Amino acid sequence: MAKERTAPVMEPLEGDKSQAQRLAELDYEKQAAQIEAGEEEKTYGVWGAIWRFLKALDEKKGHYVFKKKTYLILMLFTGWMGGHRYYQGRWKLGLLYTLFCWTGVPLALCVTDLLEIIPVKADEEGKVRL
């Protein structure tokens, strides 16, 4: 008869790390080990389906190359309705910005886009790749 396997018991916490932080670190280590071994990383629980959906979207996403200065000017003047997204080549996202521009949500998203693009260094031609 095969010996029954049990899950390892977690050691008592050391230092000021919370249980949740330690579990998150262990999960990241597990996923990194699975990727390194050539296995598909797995996430279970409530967030598993959402995680798989976002991962599938990320795999389909291409890289967009555009001039940073033009992007910033478009974001300043037309960001609230998605002008910078059309310039970037993300037509579907630009359309969503345009459709919902009356709600103010695209304006908030424009601020997050700005925070995302500011630290990115442009190449010699002034282009960035996201």
N, CA, C and O atoms as a GROMACS GRO file, in nm:
protein
  520
    1MET      N    1   0.085  -0.118   0.000
    1MET     CA    2   0.000   0.000   0.000
    1MET      C    3   0.089   0.123   0.000
    1MET      O    4   0.190   0.128   0.071
    2ALA      N    5   0.053   0.223  -0.079
    2ALA     CA    6   0.132   0.345  -0.092
    2ALA      C    7   0.120   0.430   0.034
    2ALA      O    8   0.014   0.439   0.097
    3LYS      N    9   0.231   0.491   0.069
    3LYS     CA   10   0.233   0.577   0.187
    3LYS      C   11   0.162   0.709   0.155
    3LYS      O   12   0.187   0.769   0.051
    4GLU      N   13   0.074   0.753   0.244
    4GLU     CA   14  -0.001   0.876   0.223
    4GLU      C   15   0.089   0.997   0.246
    4GLU      O   16   0.161   1.003   0.345
    5ARG      N   17   0.083   1.093   0.153
    5ARG     CA   18   0.166   1.213   0.164
    5ARG      C   19   0.085   1.323   0.231
    5ARG      O   20  -0.035   1.337   0.207
    6THR      N   21   0.151   1.400   0.314
    6THR     CA   22   0.085   1.512   0.381
    6THR      C   23   0.160   1.640   0.347
    6THR      O   24   0.278   1.638   0.313
    7ALA      N   25   0.089   1.749   0.356
    7ALA     CA   26   0.150   1.880   0.328
    7ALA      C   27   0.246   1.916   0.440
    7ALA      O   28   0.222   1.882   0.556
    8PRO      N   29   0.355   1.984   0.406
    8PRO     CA   30   0.450   2.024   0.510
    8PRO      C   31   0.388   2.129   0.602
    8PRO      O   32   0.308   2.212   0.560
    9VAL      N   33   0.427   2.122   0.727
    9VAL     CA   34   0.378   2.218   0.825
    9VAL      C   35   0.467   2.340   0.821
    9VAL      O   36   0.590   2.329   0.820
   10MET      N   37   0.406   2.458   0.819
   10MET     CA   38   0.483   2.581   0.814
   10MET      C   39   0.548   2.609   0.949
   10MET      O   40   0.485   2.593   1.054
   11GLU      N   41   0.671   2.649   0.944
   11GLU     CA   42   0.745   2.682   1.065
   11GLU      C   43   0.690   2.810   1.127
   11GLU      O   44   0.631   2.892   1.057
   12PRO      N   45   0.707   2.828   1.257
   12PRO     CA   46   0.664   2.954   1.320
   12PRO      C   47   0.737   3.072   1.256
   12PRO      O   48   0.851   3.060   1.211
   13LEU      N   49   0.669   3.184   1.253
   13LEU     CA   50   0.723   3.303   1.187
   13LEU      C   51   0.840   3.361   1.264
   13LEU      O   52   0.844   3.361   1.387
   14GLU      N   53   0.936   3.410   1.187
   14GLU     CA   54   1.050   3.478   1.246
   14GLU      C   55   1.045   3.624   1.203
   14GLU      O   56   1.006   3.652   1.089
   15GLY      N   57   1.082   3.714   1.287
   15GLY     CA   58   1.085   3.856   1.251
   15GLY      C   59   0.946   3.916   1.247
   15GLY      O   60   0.856   3.872   1.318
   16ASP      N   61   0.930   4.017   1.161
   16ASP     CA   62   0.804   4.091   1.159
   16ASP      C   63   0.718   4.059   1.036
   16ASP      O   64   0.624   4.133   1.007
   17LYS      N   65   0.747   3.951   0.964
   17LYS     CA   66   0.667   3.916   0.848
   17LYS      C   67   0.535   3.854   0.893
   17LYS      O   68   0.531   3.773   0.985
   18SER      N   69   0.430   3.893   0.825
   18SER     CA   70   0.300   3.835   0.858
   18SER      C   71   0.286   3.700   0.787
   18SER      O   72   0.361   3.669   0.695
   19GLN      N   73   0.190   3.624   0.831
   19GLN     CA   74   0.164   3.493   0.772
   19GLN      C   75   0.128   3.508   0.623
   19GLN      O   76   0.173   3.428   0.541
   20ALA      N   77   0.049   3.609   0.590
   20ALA     CA   78   0.008   3.630   0.451
   20ALA      C   79   0.128   3.664   0.363
   20ALA      O   80   0.136   3.616   0.250
   21GLN      N   81   0.219   3.746   0.412
   21GLN     CA   82   0.338   3.781   0.334
   21GLN      C   83   0.423   3.658   0.308
   21GLN      O   84   0.473   3.639   0.197
   22ARG      N   85   0.439   3.576   0.409
   22ARG     CA   86   0.520   3.454   0.395
   22ARG      C   87   0.456   3.358   0.294
   22ARG      O   88   0.526   3.298   0.213
   23LEU      N   89   0.324   3.344   0.300
   23LEU     CA   90   0.254   3.256   0.207
   23LEU      C   91   0.266   3.308   0.064
   23LEU      O   92   0.282   3.230  -0.030
   24ALA      N   93   0.258   3.440   0.047
   24ALA     CA   94   0.273   3.499  -0.086
   24ALA      C   95   0.413   3.474  -0.141
   24ALA      O   96   0.429   3.441  -0.258
   25GLU      N   97   0.515   3.488  -0.056
   25GLU     CA   98   0.652   3.463  -0.098
   25GLU      C   99   0.670   3.317  -0.139
   25GLU      O  100   0.736   3.288  -0.240
   26LEU      N  101   0.612   3.226  -0.062
   26LEU     CA  102   0.622   3.084  -0.095
   26LEU      C  103   0.552   3.053  -0.227
   26LEU      O  104   0.600   2.971  -0.305
   27ASP      N  105   0.439   3.119  -0.252
   27ASP     CA  106   0.367   3.098  -0.377
   27ASP      C  107   0.450   3.146  -0.495
   27ASP      O  108   0.457   3.078  -0.598
   28TYR      N  109   0.514   3.263  -0.483
   28TYR     CA  110   0.600   3.313  -0.590
   28TYR      C  111   0.719   3.219  -0.614
   28TYR      O  112   0.757   3.194  -0.728
   29GLU      N  113   0.777   3.167  -0.506
   29GLU     CA  114   0.888   3.073  -0.520
   29GLU      C  115   0.843   2.946  -0.592
   29GLU      O  116   0.914   2.894  -0.677
   30LYS      N  117   0.724   2.898  -0.557
   30LYS     CA  118   0.669   2.778  -0.620
   30LYS      C  119   0.647   2.802  -0.769
   30LYS      O  120   0.683   2.718  -0.851
   31GLN      N  121   0.589   2.917  -0.806
   31GLN     CA  122   0.565   2.947  -0.946
   31GLN      C  123   0.696   2.959  -1.022
   31GLN      O  124   0.706   2.913  -1.136
   32ALA      N  125   0.797   3.021  -0.962
   32ALA     CA  126   0.927   3.035  -1.027
   32ALA      C  127   0.990   2.898  -1.049
   32ALA      O  128   1.050   2.873  -1.154
   33ALA      N  129   0.977   2.808  -0.951
   33ALA     CA  130   1.032   2.673  -0.965
   33ALA      C  131   0.959   2.596  -1.074
   33ALA      O  132   1.021   2.520  -1.149
   34GLN      N  133   0.827   2.614  -1.084
   34GLN     CA  134   0.751   2.546  -1.189
   34GLN      C  135   0.793   2.595  -1.327
   34GLN      O  136   0.807   2.515  -1.419
   35ILE      N  137   0.812   2.726  -1.342
   35ILE     CA  138   0.855   2.781  -1.470
   35ILE      C  139   0.994   2.729  -1.506
   35ILE      O  140   1.019   2.692  -1.621
   36GLU      N  141   1.083   2.725  -1.407
   36GLU     CA  142   1.219   2.678  -1.429
   36GLU      C  143   1.221   2.531  -1.470
   36GLU      O  144   1.305   2.490  -1.550
   37ALA      N  145   1.129   2.452  -1.414
   37ALA     CA  146   1.122   2.309  -1.446
   37ALA      C  147   1.048   2.283  -1.577
   37ALA      O  148   1.040   2.169  -1.622
   38GLY      N  149   0.994   2.390  -1.639
   38GLY     CA  150   0.923   2.373  -1.765
   38GLY      C  151   0.777   2.337  -1.748
   38GLY      O  152   0.710   2.304  -1.845
   39GLU      N  153   0.728   2.341  -1.625
   39GLU     CA  154   0.588   2.311  -1.599
   39GLU      C  155   0.506   2.439  -1.613
   39GLU      O  156   0.558   2.550  -1.607
   40GLU      N  157   0.377   2.420  -1.631
   40GLU     CA  158   0.288   2.537  -1.635
   40GLU      C  159   0.259   2.578  -1.491
   40GLU      O  160   0.225   2.495  -1.406
   41GLU      N  161   0.274   2.707  -1.464
   41GLU     CA  162   0.247   2.757  -1.330
   41GLU      C  163   0.097   2.752  -1.303
   41GLU      O  164   0.017   2.773  -1.393
   42LYS      N  165   0.061   2.724  -1.180
   42LYS     CA  166  -0.080   2.708  -1.147
   42LYS      C  167  -0.116   2.798  -1.029
   42LYS      O  168  -0.039   2.811  -0.934
   43THR      N  169  -0.231   2.857  -1.038
   43THR     CA  170  -0.285   2.934  -0.927
   43THR      C  171  -0.427   2.885  -0.904
   43THR      O  172  -0.506   2.873  -0.997
   44TYR      N  173  -0.457   2.856  -0.782
   44TYR     CA  174  -0.587   2.799  -0.749
   44TYR      C  175  -0.668   2.898  -0.666
   44TYR      O  176  -0.623   3.008  -0.636
   45GLY      N  177  -0.786   2.857  -0.631
   45GLY     CA  178  -0.870   2.938  -0.545
   45GLY      C  179  -0.955   3.035  -0.623
   45GLY      O  180  -0.975   3.020  -0.744
   46VAL      N  181  -1.006   3.135  -0.554
   46VAL     CA  182  -1.097   3.232  -0.612
   46VAL      C  183  -1.032   3.308  -0.726
   46VAL      O  184  -1.097   3.338  -0.826
   47TRP      N  185  -0.904   3.341  -0.711
   47TRP     CA  186  -0.836   3.425  -0.809
   47TRP      C  187  -0.778   3.346  -0.925
   47TRP      O  188  -0.726   3.406  -1.019
   48GLY      N  189  -0.786   3.214  -0.923
   48GLY     CA  190  -0.728   3.132  -1.027
   48GLY      C  191  -0.781   3.163  -1.166
   48GLY      O  192  -0.703   3.177  -1.260
   49ALA      N  193  -0.913   3.173  -1.180
   49ALA     CA  194  -0.973   3.201  -1.311
   49ALA      C  195  -0.934   3.339  -1.361
   49ALA      O  196  -0.904   3.358  -1.479
   50ILE      N  197  -0.935   3.436  -1.272
   50ILE     CA  198  -0.897   3.572  -1.310
   50ILE      C  199  -0.750   3.577  -1.350
   50ILE      O  200  -0.714   3.643  -1.448
   51TRP      N  201  -0.666   3.508  -1.277
   51TRP     CA  202  -0.523   3.504  -1.306
   51TRP      C  203  -0.499   3.442  -1.443
   51TRP      O  204  -0.419   3.495  -1.521
   52ARG      N  205  -0.566   3.330  -1.475
   52ARG     CA  206  -0.550   3.266  -1.605
   52ARG      C  207  -0.598   3.356  -1.718
   52ARG      O  208  -0.536   3.360  -1.824
   53PHE      N  209  -0.709   3.428  -1.697
   53PHE     CA  210  -0.762   3.519  -1.798
   53PHE      C  211  -0.662   3.632  -1.826
   53PHE      O  212  -0.634   3.663  -1.942
   54LEU      N  213  -0.609   3.692  -1.720
   54LEU     CA  214  -0.512   3.801  -1.737
   54LEU      C  215  -0.383   3.752  -1.802
   54LEU      O  216  -0.321   3.824  -1.880
   55LYS      N  217  -0.343   3.631  -1.770
   55LYS     CA  218  -0.223   3.574  -1.830
   55LYS      C  219  -0.244   3.552  -1.980
   55LYS      O  220  -0.154   3.578  -2.060
   56ALA      N  221  -0.364   3.504  -2.019
   56ALA     CA  222  -0.394   3.484  -2.160
   56ALA      C  223  -0.394   3.617  -2.235
   56ALA      O  224  -0.345   3.626  -2.347
   57LEU      N  225  -0.450   3.722  -2.172
   57LEU     CA  226  -0.448   3.854  -2.234
   57LEU      C  227  -0.306   3.905  -2.250
   57LEU      O  228  -0.273   3.966  -2.352
   58ASP      N  229  -0.223   3.882  -2.151
   58ASP     CA  230  -0.085   3.930  -2.154
   58ASP      C  231  -0.006   3.860  -2.265
   58ASP      O  232   0.080   3.922  -2.327
   59GLU      N  233  -0.034   3.732  -2.289
   59GLU     CA  234   0.037   3.660  -2.394
   59GLU      C  235   0.001   3.713  -2.531
   59GLU      O  236   0.085   3.713  -2.621
   60LYS      N  237  -0.123   3.759  -2.550
   60LYS     CA  238  -0.168   3.811  -2.678
   60LYS      C  239  -0.116   3.953  -2.702
   60LYS      O  240  -0.104   3.998  -2.816
   61LYS      N  241  -0.085   4.022  -2.594
   61LYS     CA  242  -0.043   4.161  -2.603
   61LYS      C  243   0.092   4.171  -2.672
   61LYS      O  244   0.187   4.102  -2.636
   62GLY      N  245   0.099   4.256  -2.770
   62GLY     CA  246   0.225   4.279  -2.839
   62GLY      C  247   0.296   4.398  -2.778
   62GLY      O  248   0.245   4.462  -2.687
   63HIS      N  249   0.413   4.426  -2.828
   63HIS     CA  250   0.485   4.544  -2.782
   63HIS      C  251   0.457   4.658  -2.878
   63HIS      O  252   0.454   4.640  -3.000
   64TYR      N  253   0.437   4.775  -2.822
   64TYR     CA  254   0.404   4.893  -2.901
   64TYR      C  255   0.522   4.989  -2.896
   64TYR      O  256   0.573   5.020  -2.788
   65VAL      N  257   0.565   5.035  -3.013
   65VAL     CA  258   0.676   5.130  -3.022
   65VAL      C  259   0.621   5.262  -3.072
   65VAL      O  260   0.552   5.267  -3.174
   66PHE      N  261   0.651   5.370  -3.001
   66PHE     CA  262   0.598   5.502  -3.037
   66PHE      C  263   0.688   5.608  -2.978
   66PHE      O  264   0.768   5.581  -2.888
   67LYS      N  265   0.673   5.732  -3.028
   67LYS     CA  266   0.753   5.844  -2.978
   67LYS      C  267   0.696   5.892  -2.846
   67LYS      O  268   0.577   5.920  -2.835
   68LYS      N  269   0.782   5.901  -2.747
   68LYS     CA  270   0.739   5.937  -2.613
   68LYS      C  271   0.684   6.080  -2.607
   68LYS      O  272   0.582   6.105  -2.542
   69LYS      N  273   0.751   6.174  -2.672
   69LYS     CA  274   0.709   6.314  -2.667
   69LYS      C  275   0.570   6.332  -2.727
   69LYS      O  276   0.486   6.400  -2.669
   70THR      N  277   0.546   6.272  -2.844
   70THR     CA  278   0.415   6.281  -2.908
   70THR      C  279   0.307   6.216  -2.821
   70THR      O  280   0.197   6.269  -2.806
   71TYR      N  281   0.342   6.103  -2.762
   71TYR     CA  282   0.249   6.030  -2.674
   71TYR      C  283   0.210   6.118  -2.555
   71TYR      O  284   0.092   6.124  -2.518
   72LEU      N  285   0.308   6.185  -2.494
   72LEU     CA  286   0.279   6.270  -2.379
   72LEU      C  287   0.193   6.390  -2.417
   72LEU      O  288   0.104   6.429  -2.341
   73ILE      N  289   0.219   6.450  -2.533
   73ILE     CA  290   0.138   6.564  -2.578
   73ILE      C  291  -0.005   6.520  -2.605
   73ILE      O  292  -0.100   6.588  -2.564
   74LEU      N  293  -0.021   6.407  -2.673
   74LEU     CA  294  -0.155   6.355  -2.698
   74LEU      C  295  -0.226   6.320  -2.567
   74LEU      O  296  -0.346   6.343  -2.552
   75MET      N  297  -0.151   6.264  -2.472
   75MET     CA  298  -0.210   6.230  -2.343
   75MET      C  299  -0.258   6.356  -2.271
   75MET      O  300  -0.363   6.354  -2.207
   76LEU      N  301  -0.182   6.463  -2.281
   76LEU     CA  302  -0.217   6.587  -2.214
   76LEU      C  303  -0.346   6.646  -2.270
   76LEU      O  304  -0.433   6.691  -2.194
   77PHE      N  305  -0.359   6.647  -2.402
   77PHE     CA  306  -0.473   6.714  -2.463
   77PHE      C  307  -0.591   6.622  -2.496
   77PHE      O  308  -0.706   6.665  -2.491
   78THR      N  309  -0.564   6.495  -2.530
   78THR     CA  310  -0.674   6.406  -2.569
   78THR      C  311  -0.679   6.278  -2.486
   78THR      O  312  -0.752   6.185  -2.521
   79GLY      N  313  -0.603   6.272  -2.379
   79GLY     CA  314  -0.599   6.151  -2.298
   79GLY      C  315  -0.732   6.115  -2.237
   79GLY      O  316  -0.761   5.996  -2.220
   80TRP      N  317  -0.812   6.213  -2.203
   80TRP     CA  318  -0.943   6.188  -2.140
   80TRP      C  319  -1.039   6.117  -2.234
   80TRP      O  320  -1.140   6.063  -2.190
   81MET      N  321  -1.007   6.116  -2.366
   81MET     CA  322  -1.093   6.043  -2.459
   81MET      C  323  -1.014   5.938  -2.539
   81MET      O  324  -1.065   5.885  -2.638
   82GLY      N  325  -0.892   5.908  -2.497
   82GLY     CA  326  -0.818   5.797  -2.553
   82GLY      C  327  -0.730   5.827  -2.672
   82GLY      O  328  -0.687   5.733  -2.740
   83GLY      N  329  -0.701   5.952  -2.702
   83GLY     CA  330  -0.619   5.987  -2.817
   83GLY      C  331  -0.481   5.924  -2.813
   83GLY      O  332  -0.430   5.881  -2.917
   84HIS      N  333  -0.422   5.916  -2.696
   84HIS     CA  334  -0.289   5.857  -2.684
   84HIS      C  335  -0.292   5.707  -2.710
   84HIS      O  336  -0.194   5.650  -2.757
   85ARG      N  337  -0.404   5.643  -2.681
   85ARG     CA  338  -0.415   5.499  -2.707
   85ARG      C  339  -0.430   5.470  -2.856
   85ARG      O  340  -0.377   5.370  -2.906
   86TYR      N  341  -0.500   5.556  -2.929
   86TYR     CA  342  -0.508   5.541  -3.074
   86TYR      C  343  -0.369   5.556  -3.135
   86TYR      O  344  -0.331   5.480  -3.223
   87TYR      N  345  -0.293   5.656  -3.088
   87TYR     CA  346  -0.158   5.679  -3.138
   87TYR      C  347  -0.068   5.559  -3.108
   87TYR      O  348   0.017   5.522  -3.189
   88GLN      N  349  -0.087   5.499  -2.993
   88GLN     CA  350  -0.006   5.386  -2.951
   88GLN      C  351  -0.036   5.262  -3.037
   88GLN      O  352   0.044   5.169  -3.043
   89GLY      N  353  -0.151   5.260  -3.101
   89GLY     CA  354  -0.189   5.146  -3.183
   89GLY      C  355  -0.284   5.051  -3.113
   89GLY      O  356  -0.312   4.942  -3.163
   90ARG      N  357  -0.333   5.092  -2.997
   90ARG     CA  358  -0.426   5.009  -2.921
   90ARG      C  359  -0.568   5.061  -2.947
   90ARG      O  360  -0.626   5.130  -2.864
   91TRP      N  361  -0.621   5.026  -3.065
   91TRP     CA  362  -0.750   5.079  -3.112
   91TRP      C  363  -0.866   5.040  -3.023
   91TRP      O  364  -0.954   5.122  -2.996
   92LYS      N  365  -0.868   4.915  -2.978
   92LYS     CA  366  -0.981   4.869  -2.894
   92LYS      C  367  -0.984   4.945  -2.762
   92LYS      O  368  -1.091   4.987  -2.717
   93LEU      N  369  -0.870   4.961  -2.701
   93LEU     CA  370  -0.864   5.034  -2.575
   93LEU      C  371  -0.897   5.181  -2.596
   93LEU      O  372  -0.964   5.242  -2.512
   94GLY      N  373  -0.851   5.238  -2.706
   94GLY     CA  374  -0.885   5.377  -2.740
   94GLY      C  375  -1.034   5.394  -2.758
   94GLY      O  376  -1.091   5.495  -2.717
   95LEU      N  377  -1.099   5.296  -2.819
   95LEU     CA  378  -1.243   5.302  -2.839
   95LEU      C  379  -1.316   5.297  -2.704
   95LEU      O  380  -1.415   5.368  -2.685
   96LEU      N  381  -1.269   5.214  -2.612
   96LEU     CA  382  -1.330   5.210  -2.479
   96LEU      C  383  -1.314   5.343  -2.407
   96LEU      O  384  -1.407   5.390  -2.341
   97TYR      N  385  -1.196   5.404  -2.418
   97TYR     CA  386  -1.175   5.537  -2.359
   97TYR      C  387  -1.276   5.635  -2.416
   97TYR      O  388  -1.337   5.713  -2.343
   98THR      N  389  -1.294   5.632  -2.550
   98THR     CA  390  -1.386   5.726  -2.616
   98THR      C  391  -1.530   5.701  -2.575
   98THR      O  392  -1.604   5.795  -2.549
   99LEU      N  393  -1.570   5.575  -2.568
   99LEU     CA  394  -1.708   5.542  -2.532
   99LEU      C  395  -1.743   5.585  -2.390
   99LEU      O  396  -1.857   5.623  -2.362
  100PHE      N  397  -1.646   5.578  -2.300
  100PHE     CA  398  -1.673   5.609  -2.160
  100PHE      C  399  -1.613   5.741  -2.114
  100PHE      O  400  -1.599   5.764  -1.994
  101CYS      N  401  -1.577   5.829  -2.208
  101CYS     CA  402  -1.512   5.955  -2.171
  101CYS      C  403  -1.603   6.043  -2.085
  101CYS      O  404  -1.553   6.123  -2.006
  102TRP      N  405  -1.732   6.030  -2.097
  102TRP     CA  406  -1.826   6.111  -2.020
  102TRP      C  407  -1.829   6.072  -1.873
  102TRP      O  408  -1.880   6.148  -1.791
  103THR      N  409  -1.775   5.953  -1.836
  103THR     CA  410  -1.781   5.906  -1.697
  103THR      C  411  -1.666   5.960  -1.612
  103THR      O  412  -1.676   5.963  -1.490
  104GLY      N  413  -1.557   6.000  -1.675
  104GLY     CA  414  -1.440   6.044  -1.600
  104GLY      C  415  -1.342   5.931  -1.571
  104GLY      O  416  -1.230   5.957  -1.527
  105VAL      N  417  -1.382   5.807  -1.595
  105VAL     CA  418  -1.294   5.693  -1.570
  105VAL      C  419  -1.171   5.699  -1.661
  105VAL      O  420  -1.060   5.677  -1.613
  106PRO      N  421  -1.186   5.728  -1.792
  106PRO     CA  422  -1.066   5.738  -1.876
  106PRO      C  423  -0.969   5.847  -1.830
  106PRO      O  424  -0.848   5.834  -1.850
  107LEU      N  425  -1.020   5.952  -1.769
  107LEU     CA  426  -0.931   6.055  -1.716
  107LEU      C  427  -0.846   5.999  -1.603
  107LEU      O  428  -0.726   6.027  -1.595
  108ALA      N  429  -0.906   5.920  -1.516
  108ALA     CA  430  -0.831   5.856  -1.408
  108ALA      C  431  -0.731   5.756  -1.465
  108ALA      O  432  -0.618   5.746  -1.416
  109LEU      N  433  -0.771   5.682  -1.567
  109LEU     CA  434  -0.680   5.587  -1.631
  109LEU      C  435  -0.566   5.659  -1.701
  109LEU      O  436  -0.455   5.608  -1.708
  110CYS      N  437  -0.594   5.778  -1.753
  110CYS     CA  438  -0.492   5.858  -1.818
  110CYS      C  439  -0.382   5.896  -1.718
  110CYS      O  440  -0.264   5.900  -1.753
  111VAL      N  441  -0.422   5.925  -1.596
  111VAL     CA  442  -0.324   5.957  -1.491
  111VAL      C  443  -0.235   5.836  -1.465
  111VAL      O  444  -0.114   5.850  -1.448
  112THR      N  445  -0.293   5.716  -1.460
  112THR     CA  446  -0.212   5.596  -1.439
  112THR      C  447  -0.122   5.569  -1.559
  112THR      O  448  -0.009   5.523  -1.543
  113ASP      N  449  -0.171   5.599  -1.681
  113ASP     CA  450  -0.087   5.587  -1.800
  113ASP      C  451   0.032   5.681  -1.792
  113ASP      O  452   0.144   5.646  -1.829
  114LEU      N  453   0.008   5.801  -1.743
  114LEU     CA  454   0.114   5.900  -1.727
  114LEU      C  455   0.219   5.850  -1.628
  114LEU      O  456   0.339   5.862  -1.653
  115LEU      N  457   0.175   5.794  -1.516
  115LEU     CA  458   0.268   5.741  -1.417
  115LEU      C  459   0.346   5.621  -1.470
  115LEU      O  460   0.457   5.593  -1.425
  116GLU      N  461   0.287   5.552  -1.566
  116GLU     CA  462   0.355   5.437  -1.626
  116GLU      C  463   0.461   5.480  -1.726
  116GLU      O  464   0.566   5.417  -1.734
  117ILE      N  465   0.436   5.585  -1.801
  117ILE     CA  466   0.527   5.624  -1.911
  117ILE      C  467   0.641   5.716  -1.864
  117ILE      O  468   0.748   5.716  -1.926
  118ILE      N  469   0.621   5.792  -1.759
  118ILE     CA  470   0.724   5.887  -1.716
  118ILE      C  471   0.860   5.821  -1.687
  118ILE      O  472   0.961   5.871  -1.735
  119PRO      N  473   0.866   5.711  -1.612
  119PRO     CA  474   0.999   5.655  -1.583
  119PRO      C  475   1.064   5.580  -1.700
  119PRO      O  476   1.182   5.546  -1.691
  120VAL      N  477   0.992   5.555  -1.808
  120VAL     CA  478   1.047   5.481  -1.921
  120VAL      C  479   1.143   5.570  -1.999
  120VAL      O  480   1.108   5.681  -2.038
  121LYS      N  481   1.263   5.520  -2.021
  121LYS     CA  482   1.366   5.596  -2.094
  121LYS      C  483   1.346   5.576  -2.244
  121LYS      O  484   1.323   5.465  -2.291
  122ALA      N  485   1.354   5.685  -2.318
  122ALA     CA  486   1.342   5.679  -2.464
  122ALA      C  487   1.478   5.645  -2.524
  122ALA      O  488   1.582   5.674  -2.465
  123ASP      N  489   1.477   5.584  -2.642
  123ASP     CA  490   1.601   5.554  -2.711
  123ASP      C  491   1.654   5.678  -2.784
  123ASP      O  492   1.603   5.788  -2.762
  124GLU      N  493   1.754   5.660  -2.870
  124GLU     CA  494   1.814   5.775  -2.938
  124GLU      C  495   1.716   5.849  -3.028
  124GLU      O  496   1.730   5.970  -3.049
  125GLU      N  497   1.618   5.778  -3.081
  125GLU     CA  498   1.519   5.838  -3.170
  125GLU      C  499   1.400   5.897  -3.093
  125GLU      O  500   1.309   5.952  -3.154
  126GLY      N  501   1.400   5.885  -2.962
  126GLY     CA  502   1.290   5.936  -2.881
  126GLY      C  503   1.175   5.840  -2.871
  126GLY      O  504   1.066   5.879  -2.828
  127LYS      N  505   1.195   5.714  -2.909
  127LYS     CA  506   1.089   5.614  -2.905
  127LYS      C  507   1.100   5.527  -2.781
  127LYS      O  508   1.208   5.503  -2.728
  128VAL      N  509   0.985   5.481  -2.737
  128VAL     CA  510   0.979   5.388  -2.625
  128VAL      C  511   0.906   5.263  -2.670
  128VAL      O  512   0.834   5.263  -2.771
  129ARG      N  513   0.924   5.157  -2.595
  129ARG     CA  514   0.859   5.029  -2.625
  129ARG      C  515   0.788   4.980  -2.501
  129ARG      O  516   0.851   4.955  -2.398
  130LEU      N  517   0.658   4.966  -2.511
  130LEU     CA  518   0.578   4.913  -2.400
  130LEU      C  519   0.508   4.787  -2.442
  130LEU      O  520   0.436   4.727  -2.362
   0.00000   0.00000   0.00000
